[in-house]
Every structure is written in structure tokens, then in C-alpha cells.
Amino acid sequence: MGSVTATADRSTIRNVTELLALIGAIAASGFRRFATYRQATVAAFSTNIMFGFLRTYVLLAVAGGAAVAGYDGSQLLTYVWTGQGLIGVVMLWGWTDLSDRIRTGDIVTDLLRPLHPVVNYLAADAGRAGYAIIFRFFPPILAGALFFDLYLPADTITYPLFAISVLLAVVVCFGCRYLLNAAAYWLLDIRGVNQAWLFLSGLMSGLYFPIRFLPDWAAALLWFGTPGPSFLQAPMDILVERDPLPIRLGMIGIQVLWAVLLLWLCYVVQRRAERKLVIQGG
């Protein structure tokens, strides 16, 4: 233990190759962990599909057969079913690994590992997201395509842009979830914080309805003032090609900025939390 932080010396990792191998192993373990919960996976994507039908008919009723906020009927359908698939990929809700370990004291073990806790949890979350892409994203998309006429991107570049946007969405959402969980260093019980996040994250991300439905000033405030649209709205808008290419590239740029800022904040908060642990004799 050091006098400033509780984190172990990470000099045991000798080179970049060893670091990447360790990160890859943690990501693989995250994939395997979620692969063991097969019944939970089926229950989750079945629920997403059920709500997909509900949201589809609500938005189609709002549209009334005409284009609304720049989306035509098929684009709205793709927006809904892509969003239902991405919920499990970005994992808006339900992640309490860090706060649970803080509450029980097991976080001390994480501080003694050779990887920084932020990198360690991010690598595991990447493995989880990889599993979710296969078993949480595609089933709702296939269900939507089976019953509705979904919009297919006309521009080939949309597909790699969508993949990049989804990757950034996972990182941005992880950063928010990590900060949310890190509140347990000071609060121990974060159930109240989680309840507030449950409502706000769905509203800010465009899950409940497209952010473009809001007045321009409110949509701009969400886009530039919060990371919420980077969770779901950005990748879904990119996929349905609502905007020209420069604007879609700008959305990815906003996601990059939020990813960098949030990961930096995770490091800052983690360091302050470690100082707190040392002062308390942890």
C-alpha cells in the first residue's frame, strides 16, 4: 500500500504485449461469464421483443403514416428495433458489480491487481458487450424484420460507422455506470442514485422516444450537455441515415469526446476514492 493511494504497484506488467494479453483474457472472461446465464439471456431478449412491439405501434400512431421529425415509417421501425437490441449491448441498467464490491469490501482485491480498476472493469464490460451483440442485439432485429418492413441503409459506409458508434456507445455508457457505482465509495447504498439513473438514462438516450421529437433547443442541450444521446440515439440515427454523412461523422466525434472525458473522470474519481480508503485505514 502506498501513502497516497491504495492501488498496488503495476510495474509487474513488463510490456505492451503482456498488457494486451491480460486485457484480452479479462474480456474473454467477461464473455464467458454472461454466456453461462442462458435462461437470463432468453428472458432478456424476449422482454426486449415484447416492448419492441409496444413501442412500434406507439410511434407509428404518433407518426400517423407521415414522416415525423425527419423519420419516415420504415426509419422509425428500424429505430425502435435497433434500440431494443442495443439496450443489452450498452447495458443502460443493472450493472452493480463495482458498487457491490465496494459495499462488501471486496474492492480491496481489485486494488491489488496489476490492472487499474477502470481498465479491468472496462475490459470485462467489453467482453460482456461482445456476447450481447450476438445474443441480445440480433434476436430483436430479426423479430422486427420478420413482422415489419425495416429500413436498410443505402450507403455502404453506414455499416462501419454504425459499428464504431456502437463501440463508442458501450465505452460512454460504461463511463457513466462506473461513476454511478463509484458513488458507493461515499454513500455505500446507491439504490436512490440508481433509481434516478433508471429514469434519466432512458430519457436522455432516446430510448423512450427519439430526441429529435423535442424542440431544437432541448435536443441541442441533450446532445452537447449530456452523454445520453451517445448511448443509443447516435448509433440509431447513424443506422437509419436520417442525416447526411458530415452530421453522422459529427455524432461520432461527440461520442469520442464524451468517451475520453468520462474515462478521465473515472480515473480521477477512482484516485480520490483510493485516497479516502487510505485515510480511513482501508
C-alpha positions, 0 to 999 in steps of 0.5 A: 500500500502506498501513502497516497493511494491504495492501488498496488504497484503495476510495474509487474506488467513488463510490456505492451504485449503482456498488457494486451494479453491480460486485457484480452483474457479479462474480456474473454472472461467477461464473455464467458461469464454472461454466456453461462446465464442462458435462461437470463439471456432468453428472458432478456431478449424476449422482454426486449421483443415484447416492448419492441412491439409496444413501442412500434405501434406507439410511434407509428400512431404518433407518426400517423403514416407521415414522416415525423421529425425527419423519420419516415415509417420504415426509419422509425421501425428500424429505430425502435428495433435497433434500440431494443437490441442495443439496450443489452449491448450498452447495458443502460441498467443493472450493472452493480458489480463495482458498487457491490464490491465496494459495499462488501469490501471486496474492492480491496482485491481489485486494488491489488491487481496489476490492472487499474480498476477502470481498465479491468472493469472496462475490459470485462464490460467489453467482453460482456458487450461482445456476447450481447451483440450476438445474443441480445442485439440480433434476436430483436432485429430479426423479430422486427424484420420478420413482422415489419418492413425495416429500413436498410441503409443505402450507403455502404459506409453506414455499416462501419460507422454504425459499428464504431458508434456502437463501440463508442456507445458501450465505452460512454455508457460504461463511463457513466455506470462506473461513476454511478457505482463509484458513488458507493465509495461515499454513500455505500447504498446507491439504490436512490442514485440508481433509481434516478439513473433508471429514469434519466438514462432512458430519457436522455438516450432516446430510448423512450422516444427519439430526441429529435421529437423535442424542440431544437433547443432541448435536443441541442442541450441533450446532445452537447450537455449530456452523454445520453444521446451517445448511448443509443440515439447516435448509433440509431440515427447513424443506422437509419441515415436520417442525416447526411454523412458530415452530421453522422461523422459529427455524432461520432466525434461527440461520442469520442469526446464524451468517451475520453472525458468520462474515462478521465473522470473515472480515473480521477474519481477512482484516485480520490476514492483510493485516497479516502480508503487510505485515510480511513485505514482501508 
